[in-house]
Amino acid sequence: MNTLHQVLAADLEEHRRQGILKGQERVISAIVPGKDGLGPRVLLAGQGQTPYLRMNSNSYLGLDQHPAPAKAAEEAVARYGVGHGAVRFISGTMQPHIDLESELARFHERPAAMIFSSAYAAVLGVLAPLITPETAVISDELNHNSIINGLRLATPAVKKIYGHLDMAELEKCITECQGQVRRVLIVSDGIFSMRGDHAPLAAITSLRDRYGQDFAEGILTIIDDSHGVGVFGATGRGCEEFCRSRVDLVIGTLGKAFGVNGGYVTGAAELIGYLRESAACYIYSNPITPAEAAAARCSVELVAGPEGAARLGTLRRLTRHLEQGLIELGFQIIESDHPIVPVVTGDTGRNRRLADFLFAKNILVTPLSYPVVPRGADEIRLQVSAAHAQQDIDFLLDVLQEFAEAGS
Ligand SMILES: Cc1ncc(COP(=O)(O)O)c(C=O)c1O
């Protein structure tokens, strides 16, 4: 046993040496509501009453702190309790689960939707049953870890990876599969979580339409739009809305823009009906709680209504303000229409120094290095929220200017 512990410790030590150890997690001990023209702050365990500006939350619309979903959750707890006591097909399906699935299907203008305990579980649950030994699966090289592991659980005839967003290479992958397999599955992130850029869905779906008839069971397109749903596109319907193109299955999370927790997939009734009978992460694992389902349904309704539109407008304005400020200060960023704003440092040491500098000024950010991003693509991922105030963004820009002037 000692030997195993020593091997594991040496492995972590190597991570530390390379500067990629995630290390001790920061613990949020309280959330302080926004006041005096500033957005909310968080308190951290061990840091007393020091308020921190959180620039690394996925709650892009600030709905995690909205009173309406909180009230919906409280009412569901009063009615159903805090858990469900069984997986869905035994006796764990409660009315809020069904109501949420209908709401999600409506939101995405699809016949059906089903929920999972998380988007990660949704990806694992969806991919394996749809990939047969006569299927070729084709995946973007920068797809999220859930897709990478989902493909590891599957048994395709052929697995191909194309260069990030490289549609010529995707087309080549498809044509190489002609005559080899009955079914092709193209899988991509919608929004790429480390960069804020998006899959070119118009090109992907036009390849599907062009080559689909060459395969007995056609080409199925699937996106994991966890960072897109609720926040990307004119009304927050995600990459499909932004690209004006529809894929076959959209996977999303309830734990980012919708501010709650859980995952889902939406698409044709035949596909969803099949997945309910075959997705292991759905059949053998508990769903989200009734309270989470009720809160998430409320959030989806909020996004679809005038409050969602107002919050999306604020978010776009703040994101543009931050991007322009960073460009003026000379930082290298990856520009996009998404509130993920990566500041590319390209160097693990500089990345860490910048994150530490910001922390010392009471700003929380996420430094990303290999293996989360490719080597040499180290970045600080900033994430804007509609809950931020313009003064928060100006404060962040002032601190970044200080860092740049110090020549760090
Ligand atoms: C693209 C993508 N898919 C899935 C997930 C996982 O979402 P969840 O927390 O709902 O499992 C993430 C989370 O970071 C993500 O970025």
The ligand as an ORCA input file, in Angstrom:
! r2SCAN-3c Opt
* xyz 0 1
  C     -19.035     21.762    -22.503
  C     -19.414     21.236    -21.153
  N     -20.171     20.143    -21.072
  C     -20.555     19.634    -19.881
  C     -20.169     20.219    -18.708
  C     -20.619     19.625    -17.408
  O     -21.772     20.260    -16.956
  P     -22.447     19.724    -15.615
  O     -21.787     20.460    -14.489
  O     -23.902     19.974    -15.739
  O     -22.135     18.259    -15.567
  C     -19.370     21.349    -18.733
  C     -18.946     21.960    -17.449
  O     -18.026     22.639    -17.287
  C     -18.985     21.873    -19.988
  O     -18.201     22.954    -20.058
*
